[in-house]
Amino acid sequence: MNPMVKKILIFGGIALDVLVTVFLFVVSIIMLATMPPSGTDMQAYYEENKGMITFFQANPTLYLLTCVLPLIILLVVNVILLALYIKKAAKRKIALNDLNEDQKAALREAILKDMESPKEEKKE
């Protein structure tokens, strides 16, 4: 696969993941913040207030299946992918090309300083 296409697909997937996660969080927060008091007749409340949030409040099982479970699955998948990315990044070795000019100068100075200082004899 072309590296440019791969990068576009990865960034598109990340953007889609963020959008879906934020949408599900917002729906959940709005739903819980506007919950009618307990003891309210939900069928009558739903007839008076139409909308997606009210529909989810009247049908909590559907809310669980369409908002809560996908949100939990997305969060678990994101944590697993983050752990795999960190593990992969930890194994990667740093090449000289990865360093910027300041880091190269500091490394050069450290190497020259080590080469100029006399080596200490091992004491037994």
For each residue, the residues with C-beta under 8 A, 3 or more apart:
1: 5 6
2: 5 6
3: 6 7
4: 7 8
5: 1 2 8 9
6: 1 2 3 9 10
7: 3 4 10 11
8: 4 5 11 12
9: 5 6 12 13
10: 6 7 13 14
11: 7 8 14 15
12: 8 9 15 16
13: 9 10 16 17
14: 10 11 17 18
15: 11 12 18 19
16: 12 13 19 20
17: 13 14 20 21 74 78
18: 14 15 21 22
19: 15 16 22 23
20: 16 17 23 24 70 74
21: 17 18 24 25 71 74 75 78
22: 18 19 25 26
23: 19 20 26 27
24: 20 21 27 28 67 70 71 74
25: 21 22 28 29 71
26: 22 23 29 30
27: 23 24 30 31 52 53 56 67
28: 24 25 31 32 67 68 71
29: 25 26 32 33
30: 26 27 33 34 53
31: 27 28 34 35 53 56 57 63 67
32: 28 29 35
33: 29 30
34: 30 31 53 57
35: 31 32 57
36: 40 42 45 57
37: 40
38:
39:
40: 36 37 44 45
41: 44 45
42: 36 45 46 57 58
43: 46 47 58
44: 40 41 47 48
45: 36 40 41 42 48 49 54 57 58
46: 42 43 49 50 54 55 57 58
47: 43 44
48: 44 45
49: 45 46 54
50: 46 54 55
51: 54 55
52: 27 55 56
53: 27 30 31 34 56 57
54: 45 46 49 50 51 57 58
55: 46 50 51 52 58 59 62
56: 27 31 52 53 59 60 62 63 66 67
57: 31 34 35 36 42 45 46 53 54 60 63
58: 42 43 45 46 54 55
59: 55 56 62 63
60: 56 57 63 64
61: 64 65
62: 55 56 59 65 66
63: 31 56 57 59 60 66 67 68
64: 60 61 67 68 69
65: 61 62 68 69
66: 56 62 63 69 70
67: 24 27 28 31 56 63 64 70 71
68: 28 63 64 65 71 72
69: 64 65 66 72 73
70: 20 24 66 67 73 74
71: 21 24 25 28 67 68 74 75
72: 68 69 75 76
73: 69 70 76 77
74: 17 20 21 24 70 71 77 78
75: 21 71 72 78 79
76: 72 73 79 80
77: 73 74 80 81
78: 17 21 74 75 81 82
79: 75 76 82 83
80: 76 77 83 84
81: 77 78 84 85
82: 78 79 85 86
83: 79 80 86 87
84: 80 81 87 88
85: 81 82 88 89
86: 82 83 89 90
87: 83 84 90 91
88: 84 85 91 92
89: 85 86 92
90: 86 87
91: 87 88
92: 88 89
93:
94: 98 99
95: 98
96: 99 104
97:
98: 94 95
99: 94 96 103 104 107
100: 103 104
101: 104 105
102: 105 106
103: 99 100 106 107
104: 96 99 100 101 107 108
105: 101 102 108 109
106: 102 103 109 110
107: 99 103 104 110 111
108: 104 105 111 112
109: 105 106 112 113
110: 106 107 113 114
111: 107 108 114 115
112: 108 109 115 116
113: 109 110 116 117
114: 110 111 117
115: 111 112
116: 112 113
117: 113 114
118:
119:
120:
121:
122:
123:
124:
